[in-house]
Amino acid sequence: MKVPAGIIGQVYDHYQASDWCLIILNNNNELIYFNQNAAENFNLKHDQDPIQNHLPLLAAETLNDEFLIPFFNHGDKIFDVHFLLDKELKYIIMVPIDMVHRQVQFKQQMAHEEVIEKLKLQSLFAALEDAHEELKEANSAKSFYISALSHEIGNPINAIKGYNQLLIEGAVDQKTATDVVQKNIDKIQQIITQTLDYDQQYNTQYSMKLNPAEMVDDLFNDFKIQAQNKNLQLVNQIDPKIVINTNKTKWCQIFTNLISNAIKYTDQGSITIKSIVEDDLLHIDTIDTGCGMSKHFQSKLFTAWSRENKSRSQGNGIGLVISKMLAEQVGADLILHSSNTQGSHFRFSVNYFKPLNSQHILLVDDDWDCLNLFNYYLTQAGHQVKTADSITTIKNQLQNHQFDVLISDLNLADGQVNEIYHIIKPQVERLIVMTANPTAEKREALQQQGFDLVLAKPLTQAQLVNSIS
């Protein structure tokens, strides 16, 4: 069966391959033709079979619109799956990754050689489906996750591709190019690792000091080529003195998506990122001079697959959804502050406590979920925290460390913390007790005993951190 030249051309523009699997469907999604490679790789024997019987990964797809599924793992091969339409026929072209154009192969190999074995789709789906309830409501959860991973990896690959080309052309020195390439390979590896451990929302091993101004400088360097191609200015107005304890990888992903979108939808002018601190909130604003968004589109901006075709660059409509989700995971909020024909203004807001008076804190709770969450709150605010979960471990910590503040749940597994007040008070300057039932009588008794403050559970981050100031 003759295949239209335009169909082959769409794929050949990106690949230099000879070992394709070709499958042709009729309007009812039934097999009407397949080549020998497809027959051998996917055990195709009979015409008129529904394609979903042989390729279950397509079960969630309507097969009414064109799409690309990258990195489909089948047997010992990995394919890019292209679904294309032409008149009454539908074409599935599956290209083995090892047949891609040698330049693309080189760049992708650098990015994936350390993580390709982690891309086992079944385990990736399972890990991601548990990550966020919102994603479970998507029409095709598996398709969403594959596209989300591809989307997040896309920007580092663009940086690798751009600097590799500059290196080939002799427009940049080798060290500068290889530093950028290595940094973006590390980003890809972090994204893969984070995706596989997606439910670790408050895992303190990912918390580290972050200077947002330095982060944006690094990201602007990655996007420098794209911005120069459109004569766009990249302006960093974040206060360089701001430092926050948070998940650096997730912040980088969020602002990578925001900067990428701003460049995509801005044809002239600038992209500015600036900081504002008010009360206990840090706002980081991303402002572009692009085409803006219609009121109708703004109402569904953070919905998966939503797109407004105002740019020649086509996205898949999930970048902002991912960014919104990641913002929630680091205790922040991401909103569209404003948008009109002069540009768009996104605002990222997070609790911010200046670590000017860092305290050494002994945090005590026998509920491990609360202990880890409160530890995250206090560490993010810049305090030095040790933990305990019983009267016994309180005594051990007091023998080995000096503390400015003790914050403890009242009722512990082996007793009440007020029973060892006489041991704690000589060694700790400020004593704070937490309880889920702070009656007026109990509060008064504890304060008369000498506790400085009684807090009522549940607690927000602001309530806990402000109790120390």
C-alpha positions in Angstrom: 0.0 0.0 0.0 1.4 3.4 -1.0 1.9 5.8 1.9 1.4 9.6 1.1 4.8 11.4 0.9 3.6 14.0 3.3 3.1 11.4 6.1 6.6 10.0 5.6 8.0 13.5 5.3 6.6 14.6 8.7 8.6 11.9 10.5 11.7 12.0 8.2 12.2 15.7 9.0 13.2 14.5 12.5 14.8 11.2 11.8 17.3 9.4 9.6 15.8 5.9 9.9 15.2 2.8 7.8 13.8 0.3 10.3 10.4 1.9 10.9 7.3 0.0 12.0 4.3 1.2 9.9 0.7 0.5 10.8 -2.3 1.9 8.8 -5.8 2.0 10.3 -9.2 2.7 8.8 -11.7 5.1 10.2 -12.9 2.5 12.8 -9.3 2.1 14.1 -9.0 -1.4 12.5 -5.8 -2.7 10.9 -5.8 -2.5 7.2 -2.0 -2.7 6.5 1.2 -3.2 8.5 4.8 -3.7 7.3 7.1 -6.6 8.1 8.8 -4.7 10.9 5.5 -4.0 12.7 4.4 -7.6 12.2 7.6 -8.9 13.8 7.8 -6.5 16.7 4.1 -6.5 17.7 2.9 -9.9 16.6 0.4 -8.6 14.0 -1.2 -11.3 11.9 -4.7 -10.4 10.7 -6.3 -7.4 9.1 -9.5 -5.8 10.6 -8.3 -6.2 14.2 -8.8 -3.2 16.5 -5.4 -1.6 17.1 -5.9 -1.4 20.9 -5.8 -5.3 21.0 -2.1 -5.1 20.0 -1.0 -1.7 21.4 -2.7 -1.2 24.9 -0.9 2.1 25.3 -3.4 3.5 22.8 -6.4 2.4 24.8 -6.7 5.8 26.5 -6.4 7.8 23.2 -9.4 8.8 21.1 -7.3 8.3 17.9 -9.0 11.4 16.4 -6.1 13.8 16.8 -2.4 13.5 15.9 0.0 13.0 18.8 3.5 11.8 19.7 4.4 9.4 22.5 8.1 9.4 23.2 10.1 6.6 24.7 7.6 3.7 24.4 9.3 0.6 25.8 8.5 -2.6 24.0 10.6 -5.7 24.6 14.3 -4.8 24.2 13.5 -1.7 22.1 12.4 1.8 22.7 10.3 3.7 20.1 9.0 7.1 19.4 5.3 6.6 18.4 3.9 9.1 15.9 0.1 9.0 15.2 -0.7 10.9 12.0 -3.9 11.5 10.0 -4.5 11.8 6.3 -8.0 11.9 4.8 -9.8 8.7 5.7 -6.7 6.8 7.0 -4.7 6.9 10.2 -1.0 6.1 10.4 1.1 4.8 13.3 4.8 5.2 12.6 7.1 3.8 15.4 10.8 4.7 15.1 13.4 2.9 17.1 15.4 5.4 19.1 18.7 3.9 18.0 17.8 5.0 14.4 17.4 8.8 15.1 19.4 11.4 13.3 23.0 11.2 14.7 23.0 14.7 16.1 19.8 14.2 18.0 21.0 10.8 19.1 24.2 12.3 20.5 22.4 15.0 22.5 19.7 12.6 23.8 22.2 10.0 24.7 24.1 12.4 26.9 20.8 13.2 28.7 19.5 9.7 29.1 22.4 7.3 29.3 22.3 7.3 33.1 18.6 7.2 33.5 17.2 5.2 30.6 16.8 2.1 32.7 14.7 4.1 35.1 12.2 4.8 32.4 10.2 1.7 33.0 6.8 3.0 32.2 4.8 0.7 34.4 6.6 1.7 37.6 6.6 5.4 36.5 2.8 5.3 36.0 2.3 3.7 39.4 4.5 6.2 41.2 3.0 9.2 39.5 -0.7 8.1 39.8 -0.2 8.2 43.6 1.4 11.7 43.5 -1.5 14.0 43.1 -5.3 13.5 43.1 -5.8 16.2 40.5 -3.9 14.2 37.9 -6.2 11.1 38.5 -9.1 13.2 37.2 -7.4 13.7 33.8 -8.9 11.9 30.8 -5.8 9.9 30.2 -3.6 9.7 33.3 -0.9 7.6 31.7 -0.7 9.9 28.6 -0.5 12.9 30.9 2.4 11.6 32.9 4.4 10.6 29.8 3.8 14.0 28.3 4.6 15.8 31.6 7.9 14.0 31.9 8.7 14.7 28.2 7.8 18.4 28.8 10.0 18.8 31.8 13.0 17.2 30.1 12.4 19.3 26.9 13.9 22.5 28.2 17.2 21.0 29.5 17.5 19.2 26.2 17.0 22.5 24.3 19.9 24.0 26.3 22.1 21.0 25.6 21.2 21.2 21.9 21.8 24.9 21.6 25.2 24.9 23.4 26.3 21.8 21.5 25.6 23.6 18.2 27.5 26.6 19.4 30.4 24.3 20.2 30.2 22.7 16.8 30.3 26.2 15.2 33.1 27.4 17.4 31.0 30.2 18.8 31.6 29.2 22.5 34.6 27.7 24.3 34.6 24.0 25.2 34.5 24.5 29.0 31.5 26.9 28.9 29.5 24.5 26.6 30.4 21.3 28.6 29.5 23.0 31.9 26.0 23.9 30.5 25.6 20.4 29.1 26.6 18.7 32.3 24.3 21.0 34.4 21.3 20.2 32.3 22.1 16.5 32.3 22.0 16.8 36.1 18.7 18.5 35.9 17.2 15.7 33.8 18.5 13.1 36.3 17.0 15.1 39.2 13.6 15.3 37.3 13.6 11.6 36.7 14.5 10.8 40.3 11.9 13.2 41.7 9.2 11.8 39.4 9.9 8.2 40.7 9.8 9.5 44.3 6.9 11.9 43.7 5.1 11.3 47.0 8.0 12.6 49.0 6.4 16.1 49.4 8.0 16.9 52.8 11.1 14.8 52.6 13.8 17.0 54.2 16.6 15.4 52.2 15.4 17.6 49.3 15.4 20.8 51.4 18.4 23.0 50.9 19.3 26.7 51.0 18.3 28.4 47.7 19.2 31.9 46.5 16.4 32.7 44.0 18.4 35.4 42.3 21.2 33.0 41.6 18.7 30.4 40.4 17.2 32.8 37.9 20.6 33.9 36.7 21.4 30.2 35.9 18.1 29.7 34.2 18.5 32.9 32.1 21.9 31.6 31.0 20.2 28.4 29.8 17.6 30.4 27.8 20.0 33.0 26.5 20.1 31.6 23.0 16.3 31.4 22.7 16.0 35.0 24.0 18.7 36.3 21.7 17.0 34.7 18.7 14.0 36.9 19.4 16.0 40.0 20.6 14.4 39.7 24.0 15.8 41.2 27.2 16.0 38.9 30.3 15.9 41.0 33.4 16.6 39.6 36.9 15.3 42.0 39.7 15.2 39.5 42.5 16.8 40.8 45.7 20.2 38.9 45.9 20.0 38.8 49.7 16.9 36.6 49.8 17.7 33.0 50.9 15.1 30.3 51.5 15.2 26.7 52.6 13.2 24.7 50.0 13.3 22.1 47.3 15.7 23.6 44.8 14.8 21.1 42.0 11.1 21.9 42.1 11.7 25.6 42.1 13.9 25.3 39.1 11.2 23.3 37.3 8.6 25.9 38.1 10.6 28.9 36.8 11.9 27.0 33.9 8.3 26.5 32.7 7.4 30.1 33.4 10.4 31.5 31.5 10.0 29.1 28.7 6.3 30.1 28.3 7.2 33.8 28.5 9.8 33.5 25.7 7.4 31.4 23.6 4.6 34.0 23.7 6.7 37.2 23.6 8.0 38.5 20.2 9.5 41.7 21.4 10.4 43.4 24.6 11.5 41.6 27.8 10.9 39.0 30.4 11.4 40.3 33.9 11.5 38.4 37.2 11.4 40.4 40.4 10.8 39.8 44.1 8.5 41.5 46.6 8.5 40.8 50.3 5.4 41.8 52.3 4.3 40.6 55.7 5.5 36.9 55.8 5.2 36.3 52.1 7.8 36.3 49.4 6.3 37.0 45.9 8.3 36.3 42.8 6.7 37.8 39.7 7.4 36.8 36.1 6.3 39.5 33.8 6.5 39.5 30.0 5.6 41.9 27.2 4.0 39.2 25.1 0.6 38.8 23.4 -1.3 38.0 26.6 -4.3 35.7 27.0 -8.0 36.1 26.4 -10.4 36.2 29.3 -11.9 32.9 28.3 -8.6 31.1 28.2 -7.6 32.6 31.6 -10.5 30.8 33.2 -9.0 27.4 32.3 -5.3 28.3 32.4 -4.3 25.6 34.9 -6.3 22.8 33.3 -4.4 20.1 31.5 -4.2 20.2 27.7 -5.5 23.8 27.6 -3.9 25.9 24.8 -4.5 29.2 23.1 -2.9 29.4 19.7 -1.3 32.9 19.9 2.2 31.8 19.1 3.9 29.9 16.3 5.5 27.8 19.0 3.0 25.0 19.9 3.0 23.5 23.4 1.0 20.7 24.8 -0.8 22.8 27.5 0.6 21.0 30.6 3.6 23.2 31.6 1.5 25.5 33.9 -0.4 22.5 35.3 2.9 20.9 36.4 4.2 24.3 37.8 1.0 24.8 39.8 1.3 21.3 41.2 5.0 21.7 42.1 4.2 25.0 43.8 1.7 23.4 46.0 4.2 20.7 46.9 6.7 23.3 48.2 4.0 25.1 50.2 3.6 27.9 47.7 0.9 29.2 45.3 1.1 30.1 41.6 -1.5 32.4 40.1 -2.0 34.5 37.0 -1.8 38.0 38.5 -2.9 39.8 35.2 -2.9 39.4 31.4 -3.7 41.7 28.6 -2.5 42.6 25.1 0.6 44.2 26.7 1.7 41.0 28.4 1.2 38.5 31.2 2.1 38.6 34.9 2.4 35.4 36.9 2.9 35.5 40.7 4.6 32.8 42.8 4.0 33.3 46.5 5.5 31.4 49.5 5.9 31.8 53.2 9.1 33.6 53.9 10.8 34.2 57.2 14.1 36.0 57.3 16.6 33.8 59.0 18.1 36.7 61.0 17.6 35.2 64.4 18.2 31.5 63.8 17.3 29.5 66.9 18.5 26.1 68.1 15.2 24.2 68.6 14.4 20.9 70.2 11.1 19.7 68.5 9.2 16.9 70.2 6.2 14.9 69.0 5.4 11.2 69.0 3.3 11.6 65.8 6.0 11.2 63.1 3.9 12.9 60.4 3.5 16.0 62.6 7.2 15.8 63.6 8.4 15.7 60.0 6.0 18.4 58.9 6.9 20.8 61.8 10.6 20.1 61.2 10.1 21.1 57.6 8.3 24.3 58.6 11.0 25.4 61.1 14.0 24.4 58.9 12.5 26.3 56.0 12.4 29.4 58.2 16.1 29.1 58.8 16.2 27.5 62.3 18.5 24.6 63.5 16.3 21.7 64.6 16.8 18.5 66.5 13.9 16.1 67.1 12.7 13.8 69.8 9.6 11.6 70.2 9.5 10.8 73.9 10.6 11.9 77.4 13.6 9.6 77.2 14.8 11.1 73.9 14.3 14.6 75.3 16.7 13.8 78.1 19.2 12.3 75.7 19.1 15.4 73.5 19.5 17.8 76.4 22.6 15.9 77.5 24.2 16.2 74.1 23.1 19.6 72.7 22.3 23.2 73.7 18.9 24.6 72.8 17.3 28.0 72.7 13.8 26.8 72.4 11.8 23.6 73.2 8.6 23.0 71.3 6.9 19.8 72.5 3.5 18.1 72.3 2.0 17.9 75.8 1.2 14.2 75.7 4.0 11.8 74.7 4.0 8.0 74.7 5.9 7.7 77.9 4.5 10.7 79.8 3.6 14.4 79.8 6.3 16.9 79.0 5.3 19.1 82.0 6.3 16.3 84.3 10.0 17.0 83.4 9.7 20.8 83.5 12.3 20.9 86.3 14.8 19.1 84.1 14.1 21.2 80.9 13.8 24.7 82.3 17.4 25.1 83.6 18.7 24.2 80.1 16.3 25.9 77.7 15.5 29.6 77.6 12.0 29.4 76.0 9.4 26.5 76.5 6.5 26.1 74.1 3.9 23.3 74.5 1.4 22.1 71.8 -1.9 20.3 72.5 -5.0 19.5 70.5 -7.3 20.4 73.5 -6.0 23.7 75.1 -8.8 24.4 77.5 -8.6 27.7 79.4 -7.9 25.7 82.6 -5.1 23.7 81.0 -3.6 26.7 79.4 -3.5 28.7 82.7 -2.0 25.7 84.6 0.8 25.3 82.1 1.6 29.0 82.0 1.7 29.1 85.8 4.1 26.2 85.8 6.4 28.2 83.6 5.7 27.4 80.0 6.0 30.5 77.9 3.3 29.7 75.3 0.6 27.1 74.7 -0.3 26.4 71.0 -3.4 24.7 69.7 -3.1 22.0 67.1 -3.5 21.9 64.2 -0.9 24.5 63.4 0.0 26.4 60.2 3.6 27.2 59.3 3.1 30.9 60.1 1.6 30.1 63.6 4.5 27.7 64.5 7.3 30.0 63.2 5.8 33.2 64.6 5.6 31.5 68.1 9.4 31.6 68.3 9.8 35.3 67.3 
